[in-house]
């Protein structure tokens, strides 16, 4: 067991102001997280802390992470789309997620009942990694929102900076803008993101 994961289970990930308080989501699922942790380690994975959350690897390759959210705790498989999912336990964490899949839990009893099945999924994920299977990331850029096209017409500096971003960063912004249902919200998001785009930052990046 990695002591950094012990710390995570005691106080949380530290990415928000709730760290170390009873409102931190790790305290919503203390027993469930500990049972899942033991189950995962039984499968021979190496425990680490990456992105401030427990991450489990095999041969140095990421297999899954353990997460705590408001309504459930979960095992997140990095290459879950390759798993057969015979028991329909996996779901996409987001509409545009390509490779990752999530297995959600809300009680210790549920985990205990599913333990052999959960381990089977983990062992299958290890075999996927051994086979060297890779997720083919969608490369094409989603259509630009009209509001961004209009912004480019009036702000050539923004346009040049946007197209100087890496394709992944461009996709992140386009997805963020397109998720807004109202035009005024899309405009506000574009305006708010302008300064980050100009210095080459992607969505949610800190420099």
VOMISE-137216 format. One record per residue (C-alpha): residue number from 1; residue in three letters; x, y, z. Coordinates in steps of 0.001 Angstrom, whole numbers, always signed. Layout:
<atom><n>NUM</n><res>ALA</res><xx>X</xx><yy>Y</yy><zz>Z</zz></atom>
...
//
This chain:
<atom><n>1</n><res>UNK</res><xx>+0</xx><yy>+0</yy><zz>+0</zz></atom>
<atom><n>2</n><res>UNK</res><xx>+1259</xx><yy>+3429</yy><zz>-955</zz></atom>
<atom><n>3</n><res>UNK</res><xx>+1266</xx><yy>+5955</yy><zz>+1934</zz></atom>
<atom><n>4</n><res>UNK</res><xx>+231</xx><yy>+8696</yy><zz>-495</zz></atom>
<atom><n>5</n><res>UNK</res><xx>-3020</xx><yy>+6817</yy><zz>-1052</zz></atom>
<atom><n>6</n><res>UNK</res><xx>-3461</xx><yy>+6541</yy><zz>+2719</zz></atom>
<atom><n>7</n><res>UNK</res><xx>-3235</xx><yy>+10326</yy><zz>+2803</zz></atom>
<atom><n>8</n><res>UNK</res><xx>-5796</xx><yy>+10634</yy><zz>-6</zz></atom>
<atom><n>9</n><res>UNK</res><xx>-8237</xx><yy>+8427</yy><zz>+1879</zz></atom>
<atom><n>10</n><res>UNK</res><xx>-7726</xx><yy>+10460</yy><zz>+5046</zz></atom>
<atom><n>11</n><res>UNK</res><xx>-8012</xx><yy>+14014</yy><zz>+3729</zz></atom>
<atom><n>12</n><res>UNK</res><xx>-8922</xx><yy>+13892</yy><zz>+20</zz></atom>
<atom><n>13</n><res>UNK</res><xx>-7191</xx><yy>+14879</yy><zz>-3195</zz></atom>
<atom><n>14</n><res>UNK</res><xx>-6475</xx><yy>+18479</yy><zz>-2213</zz></atom>
<atom><n>15</n><res>UNK</res><xx>-7793</xx><yy>+19965</yy><zz>-5453</zz></atom>
<atom><n>16</n><res>UNK</res><xx>-10520</xx><yy>+21982</yy><zz>-3744</zz></atom>
<atom><n>17</n><res>UNK</res><xx>-11098</xx><yy>+23875</yy><zz>-503</zz></atom>
<atom><n>18</n><res>UNK</res><xx>-12957</xx><yy>+20894</yy><zz>+1029</zz></atom>
<atom><n>19</n><res>UNK</res><xx>-9741</xx><yy>+18918</yy><zz>+1551</zz></atom>
<atom><n>20</n><res>UNK</res><xx>-9435</xx><yy>+17681</yy><zz>+5114</zz></atom>
<atom><n>21</n><res>UNK</res><xx>-13056</xx><yy>+18478</yy><zz>+5944</zz></atom>
<atom><n>22</n><res>UNK</res><xx>-16047</xx><yy>+16132</yy><zz>+6421</zz></atom>
<atom><n>23</n><res>UNK</res><xx>-17496</xx><yy>+17536</yy><zz>+3187</zz></atom>
<atom><n>24</n><res>UNK</res><xx>-14671</xx><yy>+16083</yy><zz>+1096</zz></atom>
<atom><n>25</n><res>UNK</res><xx>-16132</xx><yy>+13347</yy><zz>-1100</zz></atom>
<atom><n>26</n><res>UNK</res><xx>-13685</xx><yy>+10695</yy><zz>+113</zz></atom>
<atom><n>27</n><res>UNK</res><xx>-15583</xx><yy>+10824</yy><zz>+3413</zz></atom>
<atom><n>28</n><res>UNK</res><xx>-18832</xx><yy>+9953</yy><zz>+1646</zz></atom>
<atom><n>29</n><res>UNK</res><xx>-17461</xx><yy>+6478</yy><zz>+782</zz></atom>
<atom><n>30</n><res>UNK</res><xx>-14712</xx><yy>+5526</yy><zz>+3284</zz></atom>
<atom><n>31</n><res>UNK</res><xx>-15592</xx><yy>+1844</yy><zz>+3591</zz></atom>
<atom><n>32</n><res>UNK</res><xx>-16339</xx><yy>+1410</yy><zz>-95</zz></atom>
<atom><n>33</n><res>UNK</res><xx>-13021</xx><yy>+2972</yy><zz>-1130</zz></atom>
<atom><n>34</n><res>UNK</res><xx>-11042</xx><yy>+808</yy><zz>+1268</zz></atom>
<atom><n>35</n><res>UNK</res><xx>-12773</xx><yy>-2385</yy><zz>+130</zz></atom>
<atom><n>36</n><res>UNK</res><xx>-12156</xx><yy>-1474</yy><zz>-3518</zz></atom>
<atom><n>37</n><res>UNK</res><xx>-8538</xx><yy>-653</yy><zz>-2732</zz></atom>
<atom><n>38</n><res>UNK</res><xx>-7944</xx><yy>-4086</yy><zz>-1235</zz></atom>
<atom><n>39</n><res>UNK</res><xx>-9727</xx><yy>-5793</yy><zz>-4099</zz></atom>
<atom><n>40</n><res>UNK</res><xx>-7634</xx><yy>-3952</yy><zz>-6686</zz></atom>
<atom><n>41</n><res>UNK</res><xx>-4370</xx><yy>-4741</yy><zz>-4898</zz></atom>
<atom><n>42</n><res>UNK</res><xx>-5389</xx><yy>-8421</yy><zz>-4785</zz></atom>
<atom><n>43</n><res>UNK</res><xx>-5188</xx><yy>-8328</yy><zz>-8583</zz></atom>
<atom><n>44</n><res>UNK</res><xx>-1461</xx><yy>-7589</yy><zz>-8488</zz></atom>
<atom><n>45</n><res>UNK</res><xx>-1526</xx><yy>-3959</yy><zz>-9561</zz></atom>
<atom><n>46</n><res>UNK</res><xx>+955</xx><yy>-1372</yy><zz>-8284</zz></atom>
<atom><n>47</n><res>UNK</res><xx>-532</xx><yy>+1468</yy><zz>-6258</zz></atom>
<atom><n>48</n><res>UNK</res><xx>+452</xx><yy>+5066</yy><zz>-6952</zz></atom>
<atom><n>49</n><res>UNK</res><xx>-991</xx><yy>+8575</yy><zz>-6690</zz></atom>
<atom><n>50</n><res>UNK</res><xx>-1403</xx><yy>+10414</yy><zz>-9999</zz></atom>
<atom><n>51</n><res>UNK</res><xx>-3495</xx><yy>+13490</yy><zz>-10742</zz></atom>
<atom><n>52</n><res>UNK</res><xx>-3994</xx><yy>+13560</yy><zz>-6953</zz></atom>
<atom><n>53</n><res>UNK</res><xx>-6051</xx><yy>+10325</yy><zz>-6976</zz></atom>
<atom><n>54</n><res>UNK</res><xx>-5164</xx><yy>+6628</yy><zz>-6485</zz></atom>
<atom><n>55</n><res>UNK</res><xx>-3879</xx><yy>+5175</yy><zz>-9743</zz></atom>
<atom><n>56</n><res>UNK</res><xx>-3088</xx><yy>+1499</yy><zz>-10342</zz></atom>
<atom><n>57</n><res>UNK</res><xx>-556</xx><yy>+324</yy><zz>-12864</zz></atom>
<atom><n>58</n><res>UNK</res><xx>+797</xx><yy>-2866</yy><zz>-14397</zz></atom>
<atom><n>59</n><res>UNK</res><xx>+4329</xx><yy>-2862</yy><zz>-15759</zz></atom>
<atom><n>60</n><res>UNK</res><xx>+4386</xx><yy>+907</yy><zz>-15436</zz></atom>
<atom><n>61</n><res>UNK</res><xx>+1226</xx><yy>+1328</yy><zz>-17540</zz></atom>
<atom><n>62</n><res>UNK</res><xx>-1923</xx><yy>+2942</yy><zz>-16177</zz></atom>
<atom><n>63</n><res>UNK</res><xx>-4796</xx><yy>+480</yy><zz>-15786</zz></atom>
<atom><n>64</n><res>UNK</res><xx>-7369</xx><yy>+2271</yy><zz>-13618</zz></atom>
<atom><n>65</n><res>UNK</res><xx>-7958</xx><yy>+4963</yy><zz>-11042</zz></atom>
<atom><n>66</n><res>UNK</res><xx>-10112</xx><yy>+5000</yy><zz>-7923</zz></atom>
<atom><n>67</n><res>UNK</res><xx>-12464</xx><yy>+7972</yy><zz>-7545</zz></atom>
<atom><n>68</n><res>UNK</res><xx>-14926</xx><yy>+9422</yy><zz>-5055</zz></atom>
<atom><n>69</n><res>UNK</res><xx>-17832</xx><yy>+11545</yy><zz>-6247</zz></atom>
<atom><n>70</n><res>UNK</res><xx>-20958</xx><yy>+12919</yy><zz>-4616</zz></atom>
<atom><n>71</n><res>UNK</res><xx>-23337</xx><yy>+10137</yy><zz>-5692</zz></atom>
<atom><n>72</n><res>UNK</res><xx>-20972</xx><yy>+7188</yy><zz>-6014</zz></atom>
<atom><n>73</n><res>UNK</res><xx>-17389</xx><yy>+5996</yy><zz>-5858</zz></atom>
<atom><n>74</n><res>UNK</res><xx>-15897</xx><yy>+4302</yy><zz>-8891</zz></atom>
<atom><n>75</n><res>UNK</res><xx>-13202</xx><yy>+2383</yy><zz>-10683</zz></atom>
<atom><n>76</n><res>UNK</res><xx>-12237</xx><yy>+4185</yy><zz>-13893</zz></atom>
<atom><n>77</n><res>UNK</res><xx>-10600</xx><yy>+2019</yy><zz>-16561</zz></atom>
<atom><n>78</n><res>UNK</res><xx>-8291</xx><yy>+3910</yy><zz>-18909</zz></atom>
<atom><n>79</n><res>UNK</res><xx>-8966</xx><yy>+1501</yy><zz>-21797</zz></atom>
<atom><n>80</n><res>UNK</res><xx>-12408</xx><yy>+345</yy><zz>-20715</zz></atom>
<atom><n>81</n><res>UNK</res><xx>-13800</xx><yy>+534</yy><zz>-24235</zz></atom>
<atom><n>82</n><res>UNK</res><xx>-11803</xx><yy>-2624</yy><zz>-25032</zz></atom>
<atom><n>83</n><res>UNK</res><xx>-13455</xx><yy>-4615</yy><zz>-22237</zz></atom>
<atom><n>84</n><res>UNK</res><xx>-16226</xx><yy>-7033</yy><zz>-23143</zz></atom>
<atom><n>85</n><res>UNK</res><xx>-18503</xx><yy>-5733</yy><zz>-20351</zz></atom>
<atom><n>86</n><res>UNK</res><xx>-20555</xx><yy>-8917</yy><zz>-20277</zz></atom>
<atom><n>87</n><res>UNK</res><xx>-22469</xx><yy>-7752</yy><zz>-17206</zz></atom>
<atom><n>88</n><res>UNK</res><xx>-23106</xx><yy>-4179</yy><zz>-18446</zz></atom>
<atom><n>89</n><res>UNK</res><xx>-21356</xx><yy>-2597</yy><zz>-15471</zz></atom>
<atom><n>90</n><res>UNK</res><xx>-19439</xx><yy>+51</yy><zz>-17406</zz></atom>
<atom><n>91</n><res>UNK</res><xx>-20508</xx><yy>+3484</yy><zz>-18563</zz></atom>
<atom><n>92</n><res>UNK</res><xx>-18882</xx><yy>+6406</yy><zz>-20357</zz></atom>
<atom><n>93</n><res>UNK</res><xx>-17937</xx><yy>+9176</yy><zz>-17931</zz></atom>
<atom><n>94</n><res>UNK</res><xx>-18806</xx><yy>+11770</yy><zz>-20570</zz></atom>
<atom><n>95</n><res>UNK</res><xx>-20592</xx><yy>+11930</yy><zz>-23895</zz></atom>
<atom><n>96</n><res>UNK</res><xx>-17351</xx><yy>+12546</yy><zz>-25758</zz></atom>
<atom><n>97</n><res>UNK</res><xx>-15188</xx><yy>+10096</yy><zz>-23809</zz></atom>
<atom><n>98</n><res>UNK</res><xx>-13470</xx><yy>+7677</yy><zz>-26172</zz></atom>
<atom><n>99</n><res>UNK</res><xx>-11509</xx><yy>+5043</yy><zz>-24267</zz></atom>
<atom><n>100</n><res>UNK</res><xx>-12324</xx><yy>+5448</yy><zz>-20585</zz></atom>
<atom><n>101</n><res>UNK</res><xx>-15126</xx><yy>+3571</yy><zz>-18846</zz></atom>
<atom><n>102</n><res>UNK</res><xx>-16447</xx><yy>+3830</yy><zz>-15285</zz></atom>
<atom><n>103</n><res>UNK</res><xx>-17761</xx><yy>+1167</yy><zz>-12892</zz></atom>
<atom><n>104</n><res>UNK</res><xx>-19896</xx><yy>+2808</yy><zz>-10169</zz></atom>
<atom><n>105</n><res>UNK</res><xx>-20555</xx><yy>+1680</yy><zz>-6596</zz></atom>
<atom><n>106</n><res>UNK</res><xx>-22845</xx><yy>+2909</yy><zz>-3830</zz></atom>
<atom><n>107</n><res>UNK</res><xx>-22434</xx><yy>+315</yy><zz>-1056</zz></atom>
<atom><n>108</n><res>UNK</res><xx>-19978</xx><yy>-2150</yy><zz>+437</zz></atom>
<atom><n>109</n><res>UNK</res><xx>-22508</xx><yy>-4931</yy><zz>-50</zz></atom>
<atom><n>110</n><res>UNK</res><xx>-22652</xx><yy>-4229</yy><zz>-3774</zz></atom>
<atom><n>111</n><res>UNK</res><xx>-18859</xx><yy>-4467</yy><zz>-4021</zz></atom>
<atom><n>112</n><res>UNK</res><xx>-18726</xx><yy>-7703</yy><zz>-2024</zz></atom>
<atom><n>113</n><res>UNK</res><xx>-21405</xx><yy>-9321</yy><zz>-4180</zz></atom>
<atom><n>114</n><res>UNK</res><xx>-19625</xx><yy>-8256</yy><zz>-7373</zz></atom>
<atom><n>115</n><res>UNK</res><xx>-16065</xx><yy>-8984</yy><zz>-6208</zz></atom>
<atom><n>116</n><res>UNK</res><xx>-15354</xx><yy>-11933</yy><zz>-8565</zz></atom>
<atom><n>117</n><res>UNK</res><xx>-16807</xx><yy>-9986</yy><zz>-11484</zz></atom>
<atom><n>118</n><res>UNK</res><xx>-14901</xx><yy>-6809</yy><zz>-10656</zz></atom>
<atom><n>119</n><res>UNK</res><xx>-11667</xx><yy>-8777</yy><zz>-10488</zz></atom>
<atom><n>120</n><res>UNK</res><xx>-12459</xx><yy>-10412</yy><zz>-13825</zz></atom>
<atom><n>121</n><res>UNK</res><xx>-12828</xx><yy>-6949</yy><zz>-15389</zz></atom>
<atom><n>122</n><res>UNK</res><xx>-9515</xx><yy>-5864</yy><zz>-13856</zz></atom>
<atom><n>123</n><res>UNK</res><xx>-7710</xx><yy>-8964</yy><zz>-15116</zz></atom>
<atom><n>124</n><res>UNK</res><xx>-9182</xx><yy>-8350</yy><zz>-18572</zz></atom>
<atom><n>125</n><res>UNK</res><xx>-7906</xx><yy>-4755</yy><zz>-18428</zz></atom>
<atom><n>126</n><res>UNK</res><xx>-4442</xx><yy>-6082</yy><zz>-17605</zz></atom>
<atom><n>127</n><res>UNK</res><xx>-4592</xx><yy>-8392</yy><zz>-20632</zz></atom>
<atom><n>128</n><res>UNK</res><xx>-5611</xx><yy>-5450</yy><zz>-22809</zz></atom>
<atom><n>129</n><res>UNK</res><xx>-2484</xx><yy>-3619</yy><zz>-21670</zz></atom>
<atom><n>130</n><res>UNK</res><xx>-300</xx><yy>-6693</yy><zz>-22193</zz></atom>
<atom><n>131</n><res>UNK</res><xx>-1627</xx><yy>-6933</yy><zz>-25741</zz></atom>
<atom><n>132</n><res>UNK</res><xx>-540</xx><yy>-3356</yy><zz>-26398</zz></atom>
<atom><n>133</n><res>UNK</res><xx>-3980</xx><yy>-2200</yy><zz>-27523</zz></atom>
<atom><n>134</n><res>UNK</res><xx>-4224</xx><yy>+1551</yy><zz>-27987</zz></atom>
<atom><n>135</n><res>UNK</res><xx>-7192</xx><yy>+3894</yy><zz>-28059</zz></atom>
<atom><n>136</n><res>UNK</res><xx>-7566</xx><yy>+5617</yy><zz>-31419</zz></atom>
<atom><n>137</n><res>UNK</res><xx>-8290</xx><yy>+9203</yy><zz>-30458</zz></atom>
<atom><n>138</n><res>UNK</res><xx>-10734</xx><yy>+11079</yy><zz>-32660</zz></atom>
<atom><n>139</n><res>UNK</res><xx>-8659</xx><yy>+13662</yy><zz>-34488</zz></atom>
<atom><n>140</n><res>UNK</res><xx>-11174</xx><yy>+15759</yy><zz>-36378</zz></atom>
<atom><n>141</n><res>UNK</res><xx>-12264</xx><yy>+19048</yy><zz>-34858</zz></atom>
<atom><n>142</n><res>UNK</res><xx>-15945</xx><yy>+19492</yy><zz>-34066</zz></atom>
<atom><n>143</n><res>UNK</res><xx>-17684</xx><yy>+22317</yy><zz>-35974</zz></atom>
<atom><n>144</n><res>UNK</res><xx>-16780</xx><yy>+25738</yy><zz>-34609</zz></atom>
<atom><n>145</n><res>UNK</res><xx>-19692</xx><yy>+27553</yy><zz>-32949</zz></atom>
<atom><n>146</n><res>UNK</res><xx>-20952</xx><yy>+30546</yy><zz>-34922</zz></atom>
<atom><n>147</n><res>UNK</res><xx>-20015</xx><yy>+32811</yy><zz>-32034</zz></atom>
<atom><n>148</n><res>UNK</res><xx>-16356</xx><yy>+31749</yy><zz>-32295</zz></atom>
<atom><n>149</n><res>UNK</res><xx>-16358</xx><yy>+32280</yy><zz>-36067</zz></atom>
<atom><n>150</n><res>UNK</res><xx>-17779</xx><yy>+35777</yy><zz>-35499</zz></atom>
<atom><n>151</n><res>UNK</res><xx>-15147</xx><yy>+36455</yy><zz>-32836</zz></atom>
<atom><n>152</n><res>UNK</res><xx>-12411</xx><yy>+35504</yy><zz>-35285</zz></atom>
<atom><n>153</n><res>UNK</res><xx>-13756</xx><yy>+38008</yy><zz>-37839</zz></atom>
<atom><n>154</n><res>UNK</res><xx>-13342</xx><yy>+40838</yy><zz>-35346</zz></atom>
<atom><n>155</n><res>UNK</res><xx>-10277</xx><yy>+39572</yy><zz>-33518</zz></atom>
<atom><n>156</n><res>UNK</res><xx>-7553</xx><yy>+38256</yy><zz>-35795</zz></atom>
<atom><n>157</n><res>UNK</res><xx>-5123</xx><yy>+37957</yy><zz>-32884</zz></atom>
<atom><n>158</n><res>UNK</res><xx>-7492</xx><yy>+35518</yy><zz>-31181</zz></atom>
<atom><n>159</n><res>UNK</res><xx>-7909</xx><yy>+33574</yy><zz>-34420</zz></atom>
<atom><n>160</n><res>UNK</res><xx>-4159</xx><yy>+33236</yy><zz>-34932</zz></atom>
<atom><n>161</n><res>UNK</res><xx>-3619</xx><yy>+32206</yy><zz>-31312</zz></atom>
<atom><n>162</n><res>UNK</res><xx>-6392</xx><yy>+29617</yy><zz>-31484</zz></atom>
<atom><n>163</n><res>UNK</res><xx>-4957</xx><yy>+27939</yy><zz>-34567</zz></atom>
<atom><n>164</n><res>UNK</res><xx>-1501</xx><yy>+27960</yy><zz>-32991</zz></atom>
<atom><n>165</n><res>UNK</res><xx>-2833</xx><yy>+25743</yy><zz>-30196</zz></atom>
<atom><n>166</n><res>UNK</res><xx>-2261</xx><yy>+21995</yy><zz>-30372</zz></atom>
<atom><n>167</n><res>UNK</res><xx>-5185</xx><yy>+20067</yy><zz>-31925</zz></atom>
<atom><n>168</n><res>UNK</res><xx>-6073</xx><yy>+18645</yy><zz>-28516</zz></atom>
<atom><n>169</n><res>UNK</res><xx>-6311</xx><yy>+22104</yy><zz>-26965</zz></atom>
<atom><n>170</n><res>UNK</res><xx>-8405</xx><yy>+23349</yy><zz>-29873</zz></atom>
<atom><n>171</n><res>UNK</res><xx>-10812</xx><yy>+20445</yy><zz>-29431</zz></atom>
<atom><n>172</n><res>UNK</res><xx>-11052</xx><yy>+21149</yy><zz>-25709</zz></atom>
<atom><n>173</n><res>UNK</res><xx>-12125</xx><yy>+24743</yy><zz>-26272</zz></atom>
<atom><n>174</n><res>UNK</res><xx>-14535</xx><yy>+23917</yy><zz>-29080</zz></atom>
<atom><n>175</n><res>UNK</res><xx>-16166</xx><yy>+21240</yy><zz>-26942</zz></atom>
<atom><n>176</n><res>UNK</res><xx>-16416</xx><yy>+23669</yy><zz>-24003</zz></atom>
<atom><n>177</n><res>UNK</res><xx>-17990</xx><yy>+26381</yy><zz>-26162</zz></atom>
<atom><n>178</n><res>UNK</res><xx>-20402</xx><yy>+24011</yy><zz>-27924</zz></atom>
<atom><n>179</n><res>UNK</res><xx>-21671</xx><yy>+22564</yy><zz>-24663</zz></atom>
<atom><n>180</n><res>UNK</res><xx>-23357</xx><yy>+25876</yy><zz>-23843</zz></atom>
<atom><n>181</n><res>UNK</res><xx>-26984</xx><yy>+25835</yy><zz>-25011</zz></atom>
<atom><n>182</n><res>UNK</res><xx>-27452</xx><yy>+29589</yy><zz>-25292</zz></atom>
<atom><n>183</n><res>UNK</res><xx>-25573</xx><yy>+31944</yy><zz>-27608</zz></atom>
<atom><n>184</n><res>UNK</res><xx>-24926</xx><yy>+34464</yy><zz>-24827</zz></atom>
<atom><n>185</n><res>UNK</res><xx>-23297</xx><yy>+31733</yy><zz>-22739</zz></atom>
<atom><n>186</n><res>UNK</res><xx>-21092</xx><yy>+30676</yy><zz>-25656</zz></atom>
<atom><n>187</n><res>UNK</res><xx>-20037</xx><yy>+34307</yy><zz>-26169</zz></atom>
<atom><n>188</n><res>UNK</res><xx>-19240</xx><yy>+34671</yy><zz>-22465</zz></atom>
<atom><n>189</n><res>UNK</res><xx>-17160</xx><yy>+31499</yy><zz>-22500</zz></atom>
<atom><n>190</n><res>UNK</res><xx>-15203</xx><yy>+32677</yy><zz>-25536</zz></atom>
<atom><n>191</n><res>UNK</res><xx>-14515</xx><yy>+36060</yy><zz>-23944</zz></atom>
<atom><n>192</n><res>UNK</res><xx>-13459</xx><yy>+34473</yy><zz>-20669</zz></atom>
<atom><n>193</n><res>UNK</res><xx>-11112</xx><yy>+32032</yy><zz>-22455</zz></atom>
<atom><n>194</n><res>UNK</res><xx>-9470</xx><yy>+34648</yy><zz>-24676</zz></atom>
<atom><n>195</n><res>UNK</res><xx>-6555</xx><yy>+35467</yy><zz>-22364</zz></atom>
<atom><n>196</n><res>UNK</res><xx>-5708</xx><yy>+31769</yy><zz>-21890</zz></atom>
<atom><n>197</n><res>UNK</res><xx>-5850</xx><yy>+31096</yy><zz>-25634</zz></atom>
<atom><n>198</n><res>UNK</res><xx>-3514</xx><yy>+34013</yy><zz>-26317</zz></atom>
<atom><n>199</n><res>UNK</res><xx>-804</xx><yy>+32523</yy><zz>-24093</zz></atom>
<atom><n>200</n><res>UNK</res><xx>-1269</xx><yy>+28999</yy><zz>-25430</zz></atom>
<atom><n>201</n><res>UNK</res><xx>-3040</xx><yy>+27439</yy><zz>-22463</zz></atom>
<atom><n>202</n><res>UNK</res><xx>-5549</xx><yy>+24619</yy><zz>-22853</zz></atom>
<atom><n>203</n><res>UNK</res><xx>-8791</xx><yy>+24177</yy><zz>-20939</zz></atom>
<atom><n>204</n><res>UNK</res><xx>-8138</xx><yy>+23832</yy><zz>-17208</zz></atom>
<atom><n>205</n><res>UNK</res><xx>-4358</xx><yy>+24055</yy><zz>-17546</zz></atom>
<atom><n>206</n><res>UNK</res><xx>-2255</xx><yy>+25880</yy><zz>-14979</zz></atom>
<atom><n>207</n><res>UNK</res><xx>+1055</xx><yy>+27491</yy><zz>-15823</zz></atom>
//
